[in-house]
């Protein structure tokens, strides 16, 4: 598995000028090469190298290995979508490999520029230092943010954890009101994320109205556009941090009990499902794919298996008797089986169904003490869940 470690660079004023110059020159070369590749309809790196290597060296005066990185980057980007000519911003991330980058201890890195190599200091945290010491870095990307801060994104190859044969599965129901509800009765509320989305949405509307007024007056509201971008980045960072925290707790819970993790496969749910107009903004901001990705890579590092389950009827089926009916769910929070009368919180019922399906689809350790009969997990609801269910009605 590949992990990306973010190192904050501390370049001097002279080093900043050198780094910005080489980044702009590199992206300029990428744009020129992309135009040639689009005209030739060529996505093969070796063919592009044979045709344009010497011309790139002559036109842009880049070091030989930077030209090779430029060829690989353009070929890979153009290969993803051959219908358009790829373009690169002047400050787009610039790749470095081991031939043009070298670490000098755990506080400096040597980077090749147009004027030669520069030795730049960087900061590294305890978590990154542990990964950095254990695994050799493979490739890096030089990145500059809009506020002028420089970062080096270092890619390291980390082996997966030793696979742990699961004794049971932790079913996880993903939602909007509750971002994740597990089959052991733990809930992770989405109230803070929804409040954040609503607040920033209101702020964006106000900024957009101000931008429209400015345009009507013949002005160019650059400061408003910058504010809109800052708002989008803040909301994305909050959402990412929340999903990181939830995924860490889910993997920790599964690891502590020797369980696997069962998730719903919600791919293409936005195209399969129709939403009312008031729900569309909320559903478009639902980052379930990001949460699933975080769970999967953290589980792989811990050796925990992750099983994807078909979400069909997980919210309508009774986890006690298996009866499926739309009327079983009279409200968003409440589940009441029309056949056996079993009543509980709807998200917990769905999590139990996900757990049961995972137990059918994936092998368990034979004779595991933690295993429970299929469809009977509701009988083992914790006191916390019973309190949660009662307070939600």
N, C-alpha and C positions, 0 to 999 in steps of 0.2 A: 504494500500500500504506500502511496505517495502522500506525504504531509507537507504543508507549506508553513514555514516559520517566518514571521515578520520581524525584521531587524531594523531599528531606527538608526539611520546614518546621521553623523554629526560632521558634515563637511565644513571646511573653512570657506571664506568668501571666494578665494581663488579656485578652490576645488569645485565649488558650486558652479562657477562659470564654465569650467572644463566639462563637468558632467552634463550641464544643460546643452553645451555646444555639441557634444558627441551624440546626445539623445536626439536633438533636432536633425543633425546630419544623417543619423541612422534611419529615422523615420522618413526623411526626404528621399533617401535611397529606396526605402520600401515602397513608397508611392510611385516612384519612377519604374521600378521593377514590376509592380502590380499592373501598371498600364501596359507594359510589354507582354506580360503573361496573359492578360485579358485579350490583347490583340491577337496573340498566337493561340489562344485557348489551350494553354499548356499549364498543367498542374504538377508535372514531374520535376522534382528538385534537380536531379542530375542533368536533365535536358536544359533547364534554365541556367544551371551553372556552366555548362558547355557553351551556351550562347552568349551569356551576359557577364560572366565573372570578370574578365579583364576590363570590360567597359565600365562596370561598377567601380573597380579600383581606380580607373583613370578619371571618371567624372566626379567622384565623391571623396577620393583620397582616404578611404577607410582601410584599417588593417585587414589582412587577409581573412582572419577568423571571423571578424565582424561581417565581412561580405558573405561568408558561409552561413552565419546566423541569419542574415537578411534573406538569403535565398530560401532557407528552410522555413522562415516565418511566412514569407509571401506564398510559397507553395502550399503550406498547410492551411493558411487562411483562405486562399482562393479555392482550394479543394472542397471546402465546406459548402460553398454556394457558387456555382459556376455561372450564374445568371447575371451577376453584378461584378463590377470591378471594385476590389477592396480598397479602402482608403485608410490612412493612418494619421492620427493627430500628431502635431509636432511634439507633444509631451506624452505620447503613448509609451507604455512600458517597453523597456529595452531588454532583450535577453542577454545573459552572460553565461558562458560555460567555463569549464576548468582551465581552458587555454588562455582566456583573457580575464580571469578572476582568480585570486588566491587569497585565502584567509591567513592572516598573520596573528596567531593566537586567538583569543576570544574577545578581542577588543578592537582589531583593525582588519580591514580588507583592502586588498590591492586591486584596483579596477583600471582597465585599459581605456584611455581617452585618445583624442586626436593629438594631444601633446605628449603622449607617453602615459606611463602608469602613475596613479595617484594613490597614496595610502590614506584611507578614510577611516576615522574612528566610528564605532557603532555601539549601541546599547543592546543588551540581551537580558531577558528575564530568566528567572529560575526554571520555568517550564521549558522554554526554548533551549536553555543551556543544557538541560538534561538530554533532550533529543539531539542537540548539536554534538554533544560529546560522544554519544553512542553510535551515531550513524553519519557517514561521510556525506556532505552535501553534493548534489549532482548538478543542478542547474539553478540559476538565479535570474530574477527580473528586477531591473532598476526602475523604481517608480517615484514620481514626484506628485504630491497632492497640490490642490489649488492654493492651499495656504503656504506653499513653499517648503514643506517638510519632505525629506527624502527617506525612502525606505528601500530595503533590499528583501525581496521575497525569495527565500531559500527553499528549494525542494529537496527533501530527504526521503530515502526509501526505507520505510519502517516495516518489519515483518509483522504479519498478523499474529494475534495471540494464540496460544495453544487451544485448540477447539475443546470446549467443555460439553460432554454429552448431557443434554437437558433432562432433568427429572420431571419437568412440567413447563408450561409456557405462561408468560405474563401477557395477557391480552390487553391491547391498548386501543381504545376508541378515540379517534381524532375528531375534533369538532371546533366550533367557533365560540360558543358560550363557554365551554370548557375545552381548552386546547387539547388536553389528553386526560382520559379517565382509564384507570387500569382495573384489571379483574380482581385485584386485592383491595379495592375500595379507595385508592388514592386518586385525587382529582387535582388538576392543574388548571386554574381558572384563566380564561382569556379576557377578563374584565379590564385589566391594566392595558393590554394591547389594543383592545377596542377603544378605550378612552384615549389612548395615544393617537390612534388613527383618526378618531373624530375631531380631536383638538387640532391636529395638523391639517385635516381636510378643511376645517373652518378657516384656518389661517391662510391656506392656499387660495381659497375662494376670495378672501379679502385682497390678497396680493394680485390675483388675476384681474379683479375689477379695477384695481389701481393701475395695472399695466395697460388695460384697455383704455382707460381715461387718458393716460399719458400718450398712447398712440394716436388717439383722436386729436390731441393737441399738437401732433407732429413731433413728439419727443421719442427718444429711444430709451426705454426703461431698463438699462443694463443692470442697475442695482436691484431691481425687482426680480429679474431673471436669476441673478445670483442668489437672492434670498430664497427663491423657489427651489433651487438646487440644494442649498444648505438644509432646507426643511426636509426634502426627500431623503437626504443622507442621514439626518438625525433619526427619522422614523425607521429607516432600514437598519440602522445600528441598534435601535431599541428592540426591534423585532428579532434581529439576529441574536442579541444577547439573551432574550427571553427563551428562544428555542434552544440555545446552547445550555442554559440552566435546566430546562425540562429534560432534554435528552440525556444530560449527565445523571440526573436523578433516576430516570428510567433504567439506564444501563446499570447503575449502582444497585438498584433494587433487584434486578434480574441476576446480577453477579452474586449478591449476597445469599440468594436462595438457590443458586444453581439452576436457574430457569432460562429458557430461551425467550425471545420477544416476538410476539405476533402483532403485525400491523396490517391495517387495511390498505389495499392497493387502490389508491384514489386517482390514478392516472386518468387524465381526460375527464375528470368529474365536471369541470366547468362547461365542457361541450356536451356532456350527456344530460345535464340537469338544467332546467329552466328556473330562474329565480325572479321573484317579484322585484319591482324597481327599487324599493327601499333596501332590499337585501344585496343589490349588485355591488355597491361599494364595499360592503363588509366582506363579501365572498371574494372579490378581486384582491383584497388585502390579506386573505387567509394563506399563510405561508406553510401549508402542510407539507409540500415537497421539500422545503428546507429542513423542517423538523425531521422528516423521514431520513434525509441524507445524513444529518448529524447523528441520529440514532444508529444508522447502519455503520458509519465509520468508527464511532466510539465502541460499538458492540464488536466489530471486527478486531479492534485493538485488544479487547478483553477476552476474545475467544467465544463470545456469546452468539449463538445462531439467531438469525432474524428470518422469520417466515412471513410472506405476504399472503393475505387472505382476500378472497373475493368479498367485497362489502355488501353484496346483494342480500337484502332482507335481514341484515344483522340488527337493524333497529326495530324490525317488525316481528321477529321471531322470539318466542318465549324461551329463555334459557333453562326453564324448569321442565316444560313439557314439549317444547318444540313447535307449538302452534304458531302459524304465521297468519297475521291479519293486519290490515292497515288500522283497524279500530283498536288494536292493542296499544297504540301510542296516542292517547287523547290529547297530549300537549307535548311541548318540546322537552320538558323535564320529567314527565311521568310516564311510566310503563305499567299497564294493567292488562294482564292476559284475560281475554274474553272466555277462554275455555277452562282454565284451572284456577283463575282468580289471583295468581301470583302478581304482586305489586312491588315495584322498586323504582329506583331512579333509572331513566331511560338509557343514559350513557353507561351506567354500570351493567345493565342488562346486555347492551351491545358488546361491551368488553368481555363479558362471560361467553357470549356466542363466538367471538373472535378466538378466545382461548380454546374453546371446544373444537372449533374447526382446525386450529393449528395442531391439536393433539391427534386428530384423525389423519391429517396430511403429513405429519412429520414423525419420525421415530423417537421414542422416549427410552430412557434407561429402564430395563426390565426390573420390576419389583421395587421401584423407587418409593421410598417412604413418603415423599412429598406429593405423589400423584394422587389425583382425586377422580372419582367416577365422572364420566362424560355427562354434561348437562346438570350436574348437581353442585356446581361451584357456588350457586347462590346461597346454599345452606351455610357456607363458611364465611359469610359477610362479616367484616369486622365491626366493632362498636363505632369506629369512626365513620364507616359507610352508613350505618343505620342512623347516626346523628345527621349525616349529610343529606340522606334521603328525606328524613322527616322535616328538616329545615328548608328543603327546596320546594315542598308542596304548598 
